[in-house]
């Protein structure tokens, strides 16, 4: 811990030295004034990443920069005199604003002759679609900037209004462009306004931009670019603007679910909106408020096999089970400008989500469902400080509180009949709560050809509590009885009918657990512009985590470069690489808190149905003394190293049409010291897999960082406006990944041969296509489309038995590798028409409007599988047991002012 704070102090020391030097240099000649301001669109929403050039009287560019994530820009004029401020951004008309620079004073000479004491506010008019703008020759855009990587997926606020986004759920929509191979044990990354987050804290109409892979090898971020989503929210504006949306769909307009006995009832109502403007009683203050209310009445479709009856001789059971959900979210932000150098905002966000009959569908019967309640509060404070003409500090602190409760619908033991059905009860009762603080502090310092960023962050400083009543009544597992030659003597369903279980598990003991998750990091990177055509950005990141006894330090070097081959065609070669350390996640930490001692007594054992009495063993106490069974343990491997990934790649991009870019990229990934779980107390081969080495314990789970994965990918991407008739973004990906692990909760088939599991990775999908496009976007005869397709994920054939006696029931047939099969392909095509109608004589872009829209999702009504029966002895083996939604129609109405 001391080493961490020493490193943070070392990284922050340049800022302290520079701040002190600036405060003690009053005797030196005063420099020319800094030029600063904010860039917005006609609605008052901020425009990030706009090109800002300060052009001297002789036509040369004196200084160039970009507006930051909240639309602000800052630059130091090299001398006094007259300049032209040129602001440009694709999709907007370029603004030329004459300014006069005096010592420490800037005046705008185009529209006012008075001295501008406050930052300039520049509004970019929307570009006319009929204007043929040549983006390569008309501006001096810095193509070498690492954050200008075009091999990225970006959805703007305008896209959110025009594209077919189901239920306005832009996070799920953009998740299709994330790369599973670039995620960590805790999943993919989510950043909201530069700070890690559990969720997006504003509704869709308050979002300015959503990005993936914007700066792929930046040391600023924990995740690789392809494994992280960045959400930039709109800034509070100085004019009143609002947007309100209503979305509606009903099963009367839907197609039939392929596995449902009849068309399931469904109705969804979404009320969403946002409003921004000045706070009338507080000068230089503004607000942003957003809300989202989603009411969904839907049915989960059960497709299972149960014990045959005279009325149902096949045993195929289909049912529609009501599973309604309700979601309420809102946020309120207040922003204030403190003089010329400081601005800040504070925000509160709230979410309350409830769902009934969750966990039902596929082979899970209605009795296996549970009710769920989720609540989250978030408080954010953010400060932007102009430390000097060339240095900006951004500081954020976030406080989070959330709670999640699951309640069984039925209080009976759970029953799992492999390959047939899951019923009885969910046995998932629990209550989890968390109090977490996140802190992020970053400095951006421009010095000559260098743009240096450094800072520190605390993504988790959390206290978690878990009240665990899961599996309190136990779970019965039923598998088939096999003959010596592997043929089926009794099916799992027949053993269930005869009360002959293959396994049993139950939890007893302590139910209340408190544990802590602490993570910290620091970084420094330097974007060095070698010349007009070449720039290199080296960086170093450091991460610390509290759960490992040794090797807590993780130094991760990163580097990227950009080489402009041709300025006119905007042909750029980009490349880079780096090391990315993994994080443990809260789930394994909870398992250690419960089972390392163990305070929570988890018993788990297997049985041979052929050895049980004909009268059966339900309840289990008829055959087994539960209190005599040894408890399981969970441990971390001694001297466990931190898993890490090595990512590196190369891309070439070139301008296409008016404002579009085509990109070809290739990349390689290696995962080293990847996690897996192994039962180090598994029954030994010498005993015929019947006796554990230490009979005083059951399964001893050891979380081991001894596995690997590797793979490569090739992308062909498109992004931008080809002409006035077509704009969009998308990519085709070919990739292949292999591994010998399925993650930290995965066990090998044979605990004594975990390295024999090398096969296709669970996230291996050879071909993927994802694209959003708009055709004739400014016309009433417009159309927007989303096209997504991919090869199915791999899956593993199992026998449903426990050949190795470890009670894991993951045995495969002889000679069959893990993930040897591939699920059917996924295909989804979505279409949307929509148009905004002016409701006043004013036809300006920011005039009041009413919008109407209609969208069709899964237009082709393709049966997209979400679950497959993997048990070889089941009569429905390899059949799809659950599918995604059929074709659905969504109607919308929007009001803007």
Number of C-alpha atoms within 10 A of each C-alpha: 12 7 10 16 14 11 17 19 14 10 18 19 12 14 18 13 11 14 14 11 11 14 10 10 10 9 6 8 8 10 15 19 20 21 21 20 18 19 27 24 16 17 21 23 25 28 25 22 20 24 21 23 24 26 21 18 13 8 10 11 16 16 15 19 18 22 22 16 21 22 21 22 23 23 22 20 24 15 15 16 15 18 25 21 21 18 25 23 21 17 16 19 17 18 17 16 16 18 23 19 21 18 15 15 15 26 20 20 17 12 10 10 11 10 14 14 12 15 19 17 15 20 20 23 16 15 15 13 16 9 11 13 18 12 20 17 12 11 15 15 22 18 22 26 20 22 15 15 21 27 28 24 24 23 22 14 18 12 20 19 18 21 25 30 24 17 21 21 12 19 17 12 16 19 15 15 25 19 18 17 27 22 20 24 18 14 15 19 22 21 19 19 17 19 22 23 19 13 13 20 28 27 22 25 24 27 25 23 21 23 21 25 25 22 22 29 32 31 29 23 22 26 26 29 23 25 23 26 25 24 27 22 25 25 26 28 22 18 16 17 21 20 19 19 22 20 20 18 21 18 18 14 13 21 17 18 19 18 19 19 15 13 17 20 16 20 15 19 20 19 17 25 24 24 21 27 20 21 20 9 8 9 10 16 21 24 23 26 22 25 24 23 20 19 16 20 18 19 21 25 30 24 25 23 21 21 16 13 9 7 7 11 10 12 15 14 19 19 20 21 20 19 23 19 20 17 18 17 21 20 22 20 21 21 23 20 18 14 11 13 16 15 18 18 20 18 19 19 21 19 20 17 17 17 18 19 24 24 18 25 27 24 28 24 27 27 21 29 28 24 20 21 18 18 18 20 18 20 19 20 18 19 18 21 17 18 19 18 20 16 21 21 20 18 20 21 19 22 17 18 18 19 18 17 19 23 22 22 21 17 16 19 20 24 23 24 26 26 30 28 22 26 21 22 26 31 27 21 20 19 20 18 19 19 17 20 20 21 21 21 20 22 24 20 21 19 11 9 13 17 18 18 21 25 23 26 24 21 22 18 17 19 16 20 18 21 16 21 22 20 21 21 17 22 25 25 25 30 32 30 23 18 10 8 6 11 11 14 13 17 22 28 23 17 20 25 14 15 21 30 30 28 23 20 19 20 21 18 14 14 17 16 16 15 16 19 19 16 18 21 25 28 26 22 23 22 23 20 20 12 10 12 16 19 23 22 24 20 23 20 26 22 23 23 21 14 16 17 12 12 12 16 18 20 17 20 20 24 22 23 22 24 20 21 16 13 18 14 17 19 19 24 22 24 23 21 23 23 25 29 22 25 19 20 14 14 13 18 15 19 16 20 20 25 19 18 13 17 18 23 19 23 22 22 19 23 19 16 25 15 8 15 12 11 11 18 19 14 12 18 10 11 13 11 9 14 9 9 16 18 23 24 25 22 19 19 16 12 12 18 21 22 23 21 26 19 22 22 20 17 21 20 24 20 23 18 16 18 20 21 22 20 23 18 19 18 18 17 19 21 23 20 18 26 28 23 27 26 22 18 22 24 24 18 14 8 10 11 15 16 16 19 14 14 12 11 15 24 26 20 25 22 25 21 22 19 23 21 22 19 18 18 18 19 19 18 23 27 25 23 22 17 19 17 15 16 21 23 22 22 22 18 20 17 18 18 21 19 23 24 27 22 19 22 15 13 21 22 23 21 18 17 10 18 15 13 19 17 17 26 24 21 17 22 21 15 17 21 20 20 21 25 23 24 18 16 20 15 12 12 11 16 22 23 22 23 16 20 18 19 18 22 20 18 20 19 21 23 23 29 29 23 19 22 23 25 22 20 21 20 21 22 13 8 6 13 17 24 20 12 17 14 18 17 17 18 20 20 20 23 22 22 22 25 22 18 16 17 14 10 8 11 12 11 14 15 17 20 20 17 16 16 18 18 23 21 23 23 17 13 20 18 22 22 18 17 18 21 24 22 24 17 22 23 13 18 17 18 14 20 23 25 21 16 19 20 22 22 23 22 18 18 18 21 18 21 16
